[in-house]
Amino acid sequence: MGDHGRPTGSEGSELRVGVVGVGQRAHLATLANRPGVARVVSCADPSPRGQDDAGHLFGADVAIHERYEEMLDDRLDAVFVLTPDHLHTHPALFFLDAGIPVFVEKPLAITVADCDALLTAAFRSRTRLYVGHNLRHLPMLRRMRELIDTGAIGTVRSIWCRHFVGHGGDFYFKDWHAERAHTNGLLLQKGAHDLDVIHWLAGGYTRDVVAQGTLAVYGDNPRRGTPGAAPERRRMPDWFDPDVWPPSALRDLNPVIDIEDLSMMLGRLDNGVLTSYQQCHFTPDYWRNYTVIGDEGRLENFGDGIDGDPATIKVWNRRRSGYRQDADLSLPIPSPDGGLHGGADRALVDEFLRFASAGGPTETSPVAAREAVACAAAATASLRTNGTPVAVPEPAPELVHYFDNHQTAPAPAADSARQA
C-alpha cells in the first residue's frame, strides 16, 4: 500500500499509469512502459491531436479521455501531469486529493501560491508528489556534485551559470511559452531548471534577488502568426529549422510576445552563497555553463552532455599565473548511448516509478522545486521593476519538515560539513 492507502503496484503486478496532457513532453511517459513494472493505460487531452497521439504513443488499448476527471475510472496507481505550465495545478491537485501519486513536469507551477497549494495537498493527503527536475540526473551535474561533496574546491562560496539558449526563438517564442499568462517569464519557465541546480550544488535556497531583463530581439520581429489559429495544434517539431539564421529571420512568431529574451539575476542564498544566472535566447550555441567557486578552488563544465554532446569538467585548485587550459583535474563525462538529456529522462522516470510504488528518498525534491519557482518569480518581479531588490518567500516550516522526513535523499557527510 502507498502512503495514501491505495494499492500501488503490488508485488508481481504492473503499475497502472495515466498521462494528463499528451503534447511536447509526452515522450517522458513512454519511458514508463516497462513490462512487469509499469504500463500507461489511460490518457486525457482536450485536443484531437493529443488524443490521436495517445493512441500512437501508448497503443490501441489505452483509454483516451477528453477530461482528466474521467481517468479515475481506470484504476490508476500513478499519473504524469505533462500539460503546459499554467495548467499543472488543477489536475495535480485532483489526483493528489484522490490519493494517486503524481509526477508534475517542471516547473511545478508558475506562481508560488500554486506551488504551496500543491505541497499542502500532498502533505494533507499524504500522497506522493514528484517533480520532473531531470537535470539532477544529468551525468555531468551529478559528477560536479560529487566533486563538491568530496571537497575538491573547499567550501562553496559562489556559483555562476550562463545559459546560452541557441534555439530560444523556435522553442519559446512561437507558441504559448511567449506569453506571461502561461509562463510568468522565461526566468521561471526555463530558469527553474538551472536555479534548482544552483540550489542543489550550493546546498541552500535563494532568499534575496535583483535582476534586469529585456525583450531585445524577438519583440521587434513583425513576422507573427495569425491570432486565434488553434495554437494547441502546433508543436515545436512542426516548425523547427536550425538553418534559419540570424534570429531576426524567424517567421510565424507567437502573436503575443510579452516575455524577456535576455535576463540576468543575482541572488543571495540562506547559507551565504552568492549566485548569478544569465539567460540569452538568441545565441548561436545552445548549452549551459556552470562555474562553482570554493575557498580552495573552482570547477567549471565545458559542454553539458545533453543529447549526446561531449562534456568535460575542469577543476583548478592550485595557484598559478594566467589561464591554464589543462587545469589541475580534467574529467570527460561519458554520455549514455541513446536517451534524451544524457539518459537523465530515463533515470527520472525510473525514480518516479520506484517512488510511486514504494516511496523512499528521491534525488528531486518538491520543496526544492517550489524554491526554484519562488526564486524565479522574485527575479522576474525584480527585472520588471528595473532591478528592485525582492525577497524570496520561504515555504511553511511544516511542509519543509514533512518532505525532509519523507522524501529528501540524505546528504553525504562531506556535504553536511560543507553546509555547517
CORKA-V389354 format. One record per residue. N is the residue number from 1. SS is DSSP state (h for helix, s for strand, l for the rest). PHI is phi in whole degrees, -180 to 180 (* if undefined). D_LAST is the distance of its C-alpha to the last C-alpha in whole Angstrom. Layout:
n-><N | N>
ss-><SS | SS>
phi-><PHI | PHI>
d_last-><D_LAST | D_LAST>
This chain:
n-><1 | 2 | 3 | 4 | 5 | 6 | 7 | 8 | 9 | 10 | 11 | 12 | 13 | 14 | 15 | 16 | 17 | 18 | 19 | 20 | 21 | 22 | 23 | 24 | 25 | 26 | 27 | 28 | 29 | 30 | 31 | 32 | 33 | 34 | 35 | 36 | 37 | 38 | 39 | 40 | 41 | 42 | 43 | 44 | 45 | 46 | 47 | 48 | 49 | 50 | 51 | 52 | 53 | 54 | 55 | 56 | 57 | 58 | 59 | 60 | 61 | 62 | 63 | 64 | 65 | 66 | 67 | 68 | 69 | 70 | 71 | 72 | 73 | 74 | 75 | 76 | 77 | 78 | 79 | 80 | 81 | 82 | 83 | 84 | 85 | 86 | 87 | 88 | 89 | 90 | 91 | 92 | 93 | 94 | 95 | 96 | 97 | 98 | 99 | 100 | 101 | 102 | 103 | 104 | 105 | 106 | 107 | 108 | 109 | 110 | 111 | 112 | 113 | 114 | 115 | 116 | 117 | 118 | 119 | 120 | 121 | 122 | 123 | 124 | 125 | 126 | 127 | 128 | 129 | 130 | 131 | 132 | 133 | 134 | 135 | 136 | 137 | 138 | 139 | 140 | 141 | 142 | 143 | 144 | 145 | 146 | 147 | 148 | 149 | 150 | 151 | 152 | 153 | 154 | 155 | 156 | 157 | 158 | 159 | 160 | 161 | 162 | 163 | 164 | 165 | 166 | 167 | 168 | 169 | 170 | 171 | 172 | 173 | 174 | 175 | 176 | 177 | 178 | 179 | 180 | 181 | 182 | 183 | 184 | 185 | 186 | 187 | 188 | 189 | 190 | 191 | 192 | 193 | 194 | 195 | 196 | 197 | 198 | 199 | 200 | 201 | 202 | 203 | 204 | 205 | 206 | 207 | 208 | 209 | 210 | 211 | 212 | 213 | 214 | 215 | 216 | 217 | 218 | 219 | 220 | 221 | 222 | 223 | 224 | 225 | 226 | 227 | 228 | 229 | 230 | 231 | 232 | 233 | 234 | 235 | 236 | 237 | 238 | 239 | 240 | 241 | 242 | 243 | 244 | 245 | 246 | 247 | 248 | 249 | 250 | 251 | 252 | 253 | 254 | 255 | 256 | 257 | 258 | 259 | 260 | 261 | 262 | 263 | 264 | 265 | 266 | 267 | 268 | 269 | 270 | 271 | 272 | 273 | 274 | 275 | 276 | 277 | 278 | 279 | 280 | 281 | 282 | 283 | 284 | 285 | 286 | 287 | 288 | 289 | 290 | 291 | 292 | 293 | 294 | 295 | 296 | 297 | 298 | 299 | 300 | 301 | 302 | 303 | 304 | 305 | 306 | 307 | 308 | 309 | 310 | 311 | 312 | 313 | 314 | 315 | 316 | 317 | 318 | 319 | 320 | 321 | 322 | 323 | 324 | 325 | 326 | 327 | 328 | 329 | 330 | 331 | 332 | 333 | 334 | 335 | 336 | 337 | 338 | 339 | 340 | 341 | 342 | 343 | 344 | 345 | 346 | 347 | 348 | 349 | 350 | 351 | 352 | 353 | 354 | 355 | 356 | 357 | 358 | 359 | 360 | 361 | 362 | 363 | 364 | 365 | 366 | 367 | 368 | 369 | 370 | 371 | 372 | 373 | 374 | 375 | 376 | 377 | 378 | 379 | 380 | 381 | 382 | 383 | 384 | 385 | 386 | 387 | 388 | 389 | 390 | 391 | 392 | 393 | 394 | 395 | 396 | 397 | 398 | 399 | 400 | 401 | 402 | 403 | 404 | 405 | 406 | 407 | 408 | 409 | 410 | 411 | 412 | 413 | 414 | 415 | 416 | 417 | 418 | 419 | 420>
ss-><l | l | l | l | l | l | l | l | l | l | l | l | l | l | s | s | s | s | s | s | l | l | l | l | l | l | h | h | h | h | l | l | l | s | l | l | l | s | s | s | s | s | s | s | l | l | l | h | h | h | h | h | h | h | h | h | h | h | l | l | l | l | s | s | s | l | l | h | h | h | h | h | h | h | l | l | l | s | s | s | s | l | l | l | h | h | h | h | h | h | h | h | h | h | h | h | h | l | l | l | s | s | s | s | l | l | l | l | l | l | l | h | h | h | h | h | h | h | h | h | h | h | h | h | h | l | l | l | s | s | s | l | l | h | h | h | h | l | h | h | h | h | h | h | h | h | h | h | h | l | l | l | l | l | l | s | s | s | s | s | s | s | s | s | l | l | l | h | h | h | h | h | l | l | l | h | h | h | l | h | h | h | h | l | l | h | h | h | h | l | h | h | h | h | h | h | h | h | h | h | h | h | l | l | l | s | s | s | s | s | s | s | s | s | l | l | l | h | h | h | l | l | l | s | l | l | l | l | l | l | h | h | h | l | l | h | h | h | h | l | l | l | l | l | l | l | h | h | h | l | l | l | s | l | l | l | l | l | l | l | l | s | s | s | s | s | s | s | s | l | l | l | l | s | s | s | s | s | s | s | l | l | l | l | l | l | s | s | s | s | s | s | s | s | l | l | s | s | s | s | s | s | l | l | l | h | h | h | l | l | s | s | s | s | s | s | l | l | l | l | l | l | l | l | l | l | l | l | s | s | s | s | s | l | l | l | l | l | l | h | h | h | h | h | h | h | h | h | h | h | h | h | h | h | h | h | h | h | l | l | l | s | l | l | l | h | h | h | h | h | h | h | h | h | h | h | h | h | h | h | h | h | h | l | l | l | l | l | l | s | s | l | l | l | l | l | h | h | h | h | h | h | h | h | h | h | l | s | l | l | l | l | h | h | h | h | h | h | h | l>
phi-><* | -86 | -57 | -92 | 88 | -118 | -63 | -131 | 66 | -59 | -53 | 88 | -116 | -88 | -66 | -93 | -111 | -114 | -131 | -106 | 95 | -104 | -129 | -61 | -99 | -65 | -59 | -56 | -71 | -64 | -72 | -85 | -78 | -127 | -50 | 85 | -115 | -159 | -152 | -76 | -117 | -151 | -138 | -138 | -158 | -75 | -95 | -58 | -65 | -62 | -66 | -60 | -64 | -58 | -66 | -68 | -78 | -118 | 99 | -67 | -86 | -69 | -77 | -121 | -126 | -85 | -117 | -67 | -61 | -73 | -73 | -59 | -69 | -93 | 53 | -88 | -103 | -164 | -139 | -96 | -105 | -122 | -74 | -54 | -53 | -73 | -109 | -68 | -65 | -65 | -66 | -64 | -61 | -59 | -78 | -62 | -65 | -84 | 81 | -108 | -55 | -125 | -101 | -110 | -61 | -80 | -69 | -53 | -162 | -108 | -134 | -65 | -61 | -68 | -59 | -66 | -64 | -69 | -61 | -65 | -64 | -66 | -65 | -70 | -89 | 58 | -99 | -76 | -118 | -134 | -120 | -80 | -81 | -68 | -64 | -68 | -105 | -71 | -54 | -62 | -73 | -65 | -69 | -62 | -63 | -62 | -62 | -64 | -65 | -91 | 82 | -63 | -126 | 78 | -82 | -66 | -117 | -156 | -134 | -116 | -132 | -115 | -113 | -93 | -98 | -64 | -103 | -56 | -62 | -73 | -79 | -128 | -122 | -118 | -149 | -58 | -59 | -79 | -115 | -57 | -62 | -106 | -132 | 74 | 173 | -78 | -61 | -92 | -61 | -92 | -71 | -58 | -57 | -71 | -66 | -63 | -64 | -58 | -61 | -64 | -72 | -87 | 73 | -161 | -124 | -70 | -119 | -142 | -139 | -137 | -154 | -133 | -163 | -158 | -99 | -86 | -119 | -79 | -67 | -87 | -76 | -84 | -85 | -101 | -72 | -83 | -57 | 74 | -91 | 46 | -62 | -67 | -87 | -104 | -133 | -51 | -61 | -68 | -125 | -65 | -141 | -68 | -85 | -77 | -156 | -77 | -57 | -67 | -85 | -62 | -119 | 57 | -67 | -59 | -56 | -110 | -132 | -133 | -117 | -91 | -107 | -145 | -143 | -141 | -142 | -121 | -140 | -120 | -87 | -70 | -103 | 91 | -67 | -101 | -133 | -136 | -139 | -127 | -136 | -129 | -104 | -141 | -83 | -77 | -111 | -137 | -168 | -112 | -121 | -108 | -118 | -115 | -111 | -110 | -86 | -134 | 156 | -146 | -135 | -156 | -100 | -121 | 80 | -120 | 75 | -84 | 57 | 86 | -67 | -68 | -144 | -138 | -104 | -116 | -121 | -115 | -140 | -129 | -80 | -143 | -87 | 79 | -79 | -119 | -64 | -72 | 61 | -89 | -148 | -127 | -122 | -66 | -107 | -67 | -108 | -58 | -66 | 72 | 88 | -76 | 56 | 61 | 85 | -67 | -64 | -65 | -62 | -63 | -66 | -59 | -65 | -62 | -63 | -64 | -66 | -61 | -82 | -124 | 73 | 98 | -69 | -133 | -68 | -84 | -144 | -59 | -66 | -63 | -64 | -65 | -66 | -65 | -65 | -63 | -63 | -66 | -65 | -65 | -65 | -65 | -63 | -66 | -67 | -85 | -124 | 60 | 82 | -64 | -61 | -132 | -83 | -94 | -68 | -85 | -73 | -63 | -57 | -67 | -71 | -60 | -62 | -63 | -71 | -60 | -91 | -118 | -144 | -70 | -68 | -65 | -76 | -60 | -58 | -64 | -68 | -61 | -66 | -64 | -84 | -67>
d_last-><37 | 35 | 32 | 35 | 38 | 40 | 41 | 38 | 40 | 41 | 42 | 44 | 44 | 43 | 41 | 43 | 41 | 42 | 42 | 42 | 43 | 44 | 44 | 42 | 39 | 41 | 41 | 37 | 39 | 42 | 39 | 39 | 42 | 42 | 45 | 44 | 40 | 41 | 44 | 44 | 47 | 47 | 46 | 47 | 47 | 50 | 51 | 54 | 52 | 49 | 51 | 53 | 50 | 49 | 52 | 52 | 48 | 48 | 52 | 55 | 54 | 51 | 51 | 51 | 51 | 51 | 49 | 45 | 46 | 49 | 47 | 46 | 49 | 48 | 46 | 43 | 40 | 37 | 38 | 37 | 37 | 38 | 39 | 39 | 36 | 37 | 39 | 36 | 36 | 39 | 39 | 36 | 36 | 39 | 38 | 35 | 38 | 40 | 37 | 37 | 34 | 33 | 32 | 32 | 32 | 30 | 29 | 29 | 31 | 32 | 31 | 28 | 31 | 32 | 28 | 27 | 31 | 30 | 27 | 29 | 32 | 30 | 28 | 31 | 33 | 31 | 32 | 30 | 29 | 28 | 27 | 29 | 26 | 27 | 25 | 23 | 25 | 27 | 27 | 26 | 22 | 22 | 22 | 20 | 17 | 18 | 18 | 14 | 13 | 15 | 14 | 17 | 16 | 13 | 10 | 12 | 13 | 16 | 18 | 22 | 24 | 28 | 30 | 33 | 35 | 39 | 40 | 39 | 43 | 44 | 41 | 40 | 43 | 46 | 45 | 43 | 40 | 41 | 42 | 39 | 40 | 39 | 36 | 35 | 34 | 33 | 30 | 29 | 32 | 31 | 28 | 26 | 26 | 24 | 22 | 20 | 20 | 18 | 16 | 15 | 15 | 12 | 10 | 11 | 14 | 17 | 18 | 20 | 23 | 26 | 29 | 32 | 34 | 38 | 41 | 42 | 44 | 45 | 46 | 49 | 50 | 53 | 54 | 52 | 53 | 56 | 54 | 54 | 55 | 53 | 50 | 49 | 51 | 50 | 47 | 45 | 47 | 50 | 50 | 47 | 49 | 47 | 50 | 50 | 49 | 48 | 46 | 49 | 51 | 50 | 52 | 52 | 49 | 48 | 50 | 47 | 45 | 42 | 39 | 37 | 38 | 36 | 32 | 29 | 26 | 23 | 20 | 17 | 14 | 12 | 9 | 11 | 13 | 16 | 19 | 22 | 25 | 28 | 31 | 35 | 37 | 40 | 39 | 41 | 38 | 36 | 32 | 29 | 27 | 23 | 22 | 18 | 17 | 15 | 15 | 17 | 19 | 20 | 21 | 24 | 26 | 30 | 32 | 30 | 32 | 33 | 36 | 37 | 36 | 35 | 31 | 29 | 26 | 26 | 23 | 24 | 22 | 25 | 26 | 30 | 32 | 33 | 32 | 32 | 33 | 32 | 29 | 27 | 26 | 28 | 28 | 31 | 30 | 33 | 34 | 35 | 39 | 40 | 37 | 36 | 33 | 33 | 33 | 30 | 32 | 34 | 30 | 29 | 33 | 32 | 29 | 30 | 33 | 32 | 29 | 33 | 34 | 32 | 28 | 25 | 22 | 22 | 21 | 22 | 21 | 23 | 20 | 19 | 23 | 23 | 20 | 22 | 25 | 24 | 23 | 26 | 28 | 27 | 27 | 31 | 31 | 30 | 32 | 35 | 35 | 35 | 32 | 31 | 27 | 26 | 23 | 22 | 23 | 20 | 21 | 22 | 20 | 22 | 22 | 19 | 19 | 22 | 21 | 17 | 19 | 22 | 21 | 18 | 18 | 15 | 12 | 13 | 11 | 10 | 9 | 6 | 5 | 6 | 4 | 0>
